[in-house]
Amino acid sequence: MAPTHVTSRFLELPSLRLHLLEAGPSRGPLVLLLHGFPELAESWREVMTVLASAGLRCVAPDLRGYGGSDIPDDGYDLDTLTDDVVRLAERLRPGERVHVVGHDWGGVIAYHLAMHHPERVDRLAVVNAPHPAVMSRRVWRPDQLLRSSYVGFFQLPWLPERLLTSRGGRWVPHAIRAAMVHPERVPPEKLAPYAANFARPAAARAALAYYRCAVRGRLAPRALKRIFSPPPPIRAPFRLVWAERDIALGRHLARGLERYFLGPCEVRYLPDVGHFAPLEAPEAVAALLLEHLAPERAAQSAVPASHAGASTTPGASPTP
């Protein structure tokens, strides 16, 4: 496949300016790629080039509060974060369904979007983010509580901000590399923009606001209603890509998904890859995404999914 260039631009939404990375033919099937914490749209660059070379139009925004996007004082609750993506999709492809891919926090937003705005989602793929109902049920396992203890730390005042911004934000690249099995695959200069982003106190506060709103917002009336009600089933065909060596999320969170989906639901595992799979194993992730989002184009991929080191497990795998 010919090399595909990734371009950058800003897009004004009604109440937010987003910084976007874009690649691929302008009228190709649109794929929105949503990054996680503590990342940027840049995390998807290598994945985007593979998908774009297969004819998909790829757009990766810096989410609210990240990178070149605006850093408002509020709006970090899940409904508003999801509305940002809905407005982005409508601006790019009015009235059309789009493919949505999310990793980590981007995956949380992607699930929420598919559940509450099914008319906007064609196919859904998530990388290392559990379905929210699965997370709610299984986060109480002692091993997962330990893995998720950082969320409690993020509720503290000022100290998490001090950590993220210390030494010019250099803790962030260190944490990302520590969560990889093969950090040597990602050169230090690749992560320099992440440090620069988190060197800004406002950006650090915004990223932490995702976690603070998620925890404190669970006491709001709308959130309490959701806790005691079954989540809307997701209609879109779904694939979960799960890197098995995730230090933050246990493999048990990738099991027992079928009850939450009306359509096809499957899990593909990436052995010997850590939490930041789009950075650590972009070709393998891209191959699995392409196979799901555009199976008719996957045969032309430079890295067929069957050779990407992945194993397959249906979403109906038994619950431990």
Order of alpha helices (4+ residues) and beta strands (2+ residues): beta-beta-beta-alpha-beta-alpha-beta-alpha-beta-alpha-alpha-alpha-alpha-alpha-alpha-alpha-alpha-beta-beta-alpha-alpha-alpha-beta
